């Protein structure tokens, strides 16, 4: 399967714990995006990378959230000191510069108890 | 980003055509997209249209773009129960998604 993959698919954690999600984009894609989607809403943009550079961050991305893409391939999204309001689906997408068609992964469902 | 508005729900009978509408505010997108999301899944790219086109047909899907009115529509011919999902329209670069349209197909 050469699509976008995300791991884990589901994560249950207790409030205050740290969690980390991984996204592997389509191999030749140089842009990678993170979104958050809560129930009944559309995806909300969090941040995106072009190669290893983080080019834009939403105001939604509080200082408890950090994303990396160290080698310009896979990316990780870490949430520190999770809160119940962090419960959501975290979606990753990738695209090629200049084409901008985003292909989404299956998402990671986070539940904070 | 752009603001996007869609009707929240659409209910159709199996075999009928479905038309999902979208209005947007930012006209700078090079492409406009339709995505489909099934429960618990990510967004699946359905089709897209280049911003200088008026219409695109792709098998059962027809996309119409009215740039003057900033209106995009998706027509699904011969709608099937497997088409039941939430549909999102989006622009390019960093799109703003609305709440999507939940399509319910009755047998």
Interface residues (C-beta under 8 A of the other chain):
Chain A: X4 X6 X33 X40 X41 X42 X43 X44 X45 X48 X56 X91 X93 X100 X101 X102 X103 X104 X105 X106 X107 X109
Chain B: X1 X4 X30 X31 X33 X35 X40 X41 X42 X43 X44 X45 X48 X88 X92 X93 X94 X95 X96 X97 X98 X99 X100
